[in-house]
């Protein structure tokens, strides 16, 4: 089952509809300065979301598998640190491009 059909455009023999779509909508010509800069509020929201996901996984595994408190506590702080580092590095790399 094909989702996209690559049919030739009647106006041009060089392009297909998919190429026109990708070159028009995904090109850098539509960049807006307020869209490319990520707001600090968005960073904080995404950071809190992923911290909650990682905390849920650690607390859930603590309850489900009966991990000792010492292991669960260490794992909790390690996963929170990895999460914060990953999110901040993602947005740092995204803004530097």
VOGU-3710 file (C-alpha; in Angstrom, 3 decimals, decimal comma):
1> xxxxxxxxxx> 0,000/0,000/0,000  1,538/3,249/-1,116  0,855/6,358/0,885  2,452/8,807/-1,524  2,113/8,648/-5,266  4,914/10,146/-7,292  3,056/11,544/-10,243  4,542/13,989/-12,670  3,362/17,559/-12,467  1,665/18,649/-15,677
11> xxxxxxxxxx> 3,450/22,030/-15,652  6,926/20,657/-15,243  8,510/17,392/-16,269  11,333/17,615/-13,733  9,403/17,641/-10,471  6,955/15,351/-8,795  4,358/16,464/-6,262  6,466/15,147/-3,396  9,516/17,093/-4,533  7,443/20,248/-4,808
21> xxxxxxxxxx> 6,062/19,647/-1,334  9,451/19,002/0,234  11,199/21,854/-1,528  8,426/24,324/-0,785  7,347/23,525/2,747  10,521/22,096/4,205  12,970/24,601/2,803  14,680/27,240/4,865  12,806/30,011/3,090  9,866/29,720/5,459
31> xxxxxxxxxx> 11,938/30,224/8,613  10,724/32,946/10,889  13,029/34,345/13,594  10,477/33,759/16,343  9,937/30,156/15,253  13,609/29,155/15,123  14,403/30,423/18,622  13,061/28,094/21,290  11,508/29,923/24,186  12,781/29,209/27,709
41> xxxxxxxxxx> 9,238/28,310/28,746  9,141/25,528/26,154  12,486/24,221/27,397  11,210/24,169/30,967  7,974/22,409/29,998  9,801/19,752/27,969  12,362/19,348/30,746  9,680/18,820/33,385  7,819/16,399/31,107  10,841/14,165/30,522
51> xxxxxxxxxx> 11,877/14,366/34,178  8,399/13,133/35,093  8,665/10,278/32,586  12,044/9,164/33,917  10,875/9,494/37,531  7,755/7,441/36,725  9,911/4,709/35,209  12,212/4,550/38,226  9,418/4,638/40,814  7,402/2,144/38,789
61> xxxxxxxxxx> 10,321/-0,261/38,556  10,915/0,210/42,289  7,316/-0,820/43,018  7,101/-3,518/40,337  10,426/-5,278/40,865  10,951/-4,451/44,545  14,268/-2,682/44,096  16,043/-1,734/47,316  15,726/1,913/48,315  19,456/2,500/47,861
71> xxxxxxxxxx> 19,365/1,293/44,256  16,135/3,115/43,419  17,418/6,386/44,905  20,686/6,200/42,988  18,886/5,261/39,807  16,439/8,135/40,311  19,163/10,787/40,535  21,157/9,287/37,667  18,138/9,203/35,343  17,137/12,756/36,286
81> xxxxxxxxxx> 20,690/13,913/35,522  20,747/12,109/32,177  17,336/13,546/31,314  18,319/17,129/32,110  21,591/16,784/30,234  19,898/15,263/27,188  17,158/17,887/26,946  19,517/20,823/27,399  22,017/19,422/24,881  19,210/18,806/22,378
91> xxxxxxx> 18,061/22,422/22,501  21,625/23,722/22,560  22,407/21,790/19,368  19,100/22,853/17,799  19,732/26,553/18,451  23,314/26,452/17,196  22,262/25,233/13,745
//
